[in-house]
Amino acid sequence: FLMAHPEEFFDFYRKRFVYLTAKPNPGHYALAELEQRGILQAIVTQNIDGLHQAAGSKTVYELHGSIHRAHCMNCGAHYPLARIIEERPIPHCTTCGGIVRPDVVLYEEGLDPAVIEDAVAAIRTADTLIIGGTSLIVYPAAGLLHLFHGQKLVLINRDPTPFDHQADLLLQTSLRSVFSCLKIPAPIACGGAAGGSPVMRRHPVKPIAI
């Protein structure tokens, strides 16, 4: 669709994918705090909004890319989101004139092998894996769970998932309600969906009271 109807694609993309007023919620900030304290190793997310980084998280593996990055389909030159927002109807490369497309995974496109490799490494070395706010039915992302061989699996989702029976801790509730009573290890007031799958560090391990 991008190549066949570029003008329609970018009009749809700007309206449905880009929300410049979106801000991190307390859940994003709680995960960033966990990372800063050395408890959280990484976040693996299917979200493309960049809110984890906006909250302060440093190690974020974005399986489906990010709206905040773009590149020329011809020469590969990199651009920020502003290029797509400001040049209408179709953004073009200032170097070669090629179409500048967003760095997001579109329908029927494969995931970035480098991102997958990093995400897999983080999951395989984690001793605790927390999965929140996902139905675990979208592949290949859901398949990453099979690579976890750590000690504790925590699932947080309002609705049942195909992996509920494997969880050491199953919380069928919203991420907002969980983060509202999270202590790491001192009380931190937080709430809201985080939109990612945190990967807990193997060493050192610190207690988290939920």
N, C-alpha and C positions, 0 to 999 in steps of 0.2 A: 504493500500500500504506500509506503514511503516513497519508493521510486516511481510508481505508477501515478500517484496523486500527491506530490509533495506539498502543494499549497494547502490542500485539505488536511493532510497529515499534521502540518505545523499549526494550523488553526485549532485542530482538535487537541493537540499536545499542549498548547499554551493554556487552553481553557480547562482541561481535565487533569493534567499532570502537575502543573506548576502552580503552587500556592505560596506566594512570596510572603504572606503574612503568618504562615505557620510557625509556631514556636515550640520548643521542647516543653514537655510536661514534667511534673515531678518524678515520674518513672524514669525518664531519660536521665535526669540529674542524679537519681539514686544509683543507677548503673555506673555513671561517670565517677561518683564518689567511691563506689566499690573498687573501681580500677585504680583510682588515685591512692587508695589504702593498700593496694597490693593483693586484694582478695580476688578480683576479677581479671582473668587473663585476656579475654577477647569477647566481642559481640559478633555473632553471625546473623545477618538480617536480610530479609527479602525486601525491605522498604527501600525506597529510592529518594527519600526526602532529605537526607542528610541531618536529621534532627539529633541523632546520637552525637555526631561531631559538634554540632552547635551547643550541646549540653556540656561538652568537655571530654567526651570519650576519645581516646587516641587510637586504639586498635579495634577497628570496625571492618569486617569483611562484608561488603555489599554484593550479595549474590546477583542481584538484578541491576547493578550499576547505580548511578546517581544523576539526578536532574541537574546537579550543579557543575557537571562536566560535559563537554562536547568535543567533537573532533571532525576534521574534514574527511569526507569519504574518499577523497582523491589522494591527497598528499599526507594525511594523518596529522596535520597540525592541530594542536590542542587549543580549546577556547573555553571560557567560562560561560555560565548560563546566560549572562547578559547578551552574548552574541545572538542567541536564539530569540530572546525577548525583544531586543531592540531593532533587529533587521527583519523587516516584514515585506512580503509574505514568506519568502524563503531565504534563510540565512546562507551566505556564501563566504568562502575562505578568502581572506585578504591577500593570500599569497598566490593561489592557483585558480581561484574562482569556483572550486568544487563546492558541493553542498555540505554544510556543517550540520551534522546530526547529533542528537543527544546521546550520551554514554549510558543508555539504558538498554536492557535486553527486551527486544520486541518479540511479538508472537512468532514462534517457530525458529527463533535464533538460539544459539547455544550460549551457555554461561562461559564466563572468562576462565580459562584453565588455571591461570595464576591465582585468581581469587579462590577458586575451588581448592586448589592445593593448600593454600594457607588456612582455609577454613577446616579442611580435613585434618591438618596437622594439629590445630588447636583442639579440635574435638577428641582426637585420639590421645592427646596428652593430658586431658582434663580429668580430674577425679570426681567432679560434680558438674552435671549439665542441667541447666535450667532452661526449659522451653516454655515460652509464654505467648499467648495471644495468637495462636495458629491452630488450624484444624488438622495439620499434618497429613493432608491429602494431595498437596501439590508437589509433584516430582519435577526435577531430581532433588530439590531441597529437602523434602521429607526423608529421602533415602540416606541422608547424612547421619541420621539417628542410629543407623545400623553400625556405624563406625565407632560409636562410643562404647568403651569397655571399662569405664571408671567405676567408682564405688556407688554414687548416688545419682539417680535420675529424678528430676522434679518437673512435673507438668502442671502448667497453670493455664486453664482455658475454660470458658463458660460451658461449652458444649463438649460432649465426648469426642475422643480421638481414637484412631486405630491402635495407639500405643499405650492407652491408659493402664492396661494390665501389666505393663513393664515398669511402671513408675514406682519408685520408692516412696515418693510423696506426690499425691494427686490432689490438686486444689481446683475444684470445678467452680470457679468464681472469676471475677474480673481481675485484671492486673491492678486496677486502681485500688481495690479493696486490699490486695496483698501488700502493695507498696505503702499503703497508709499506715501499716503497723510494722514496717520493716525496721530492724535495729542492726547496725553494722559497725561495731558492736554497741555503740552508744545510740540512743534514739535519734532518728532522723525523720522529720515530718515529710511525708511524700505520698503521692497517689497518682493514678493515671496509668495508661498503657504505655509500655516502653517500646513495643514493636520490634523486638529482636529476640534472639536466643542467646543468652549469656553463657559463656563458657568459663567455668571456675578453674582457678589455677591449681595444679597438683601440689606444689610446694611454694610457700607455706599455705596451710589451710587454717582459716580462722572461723569461729562459729558465727552463724547468722541465725538470729531468732526471728521467725515469721509468725 
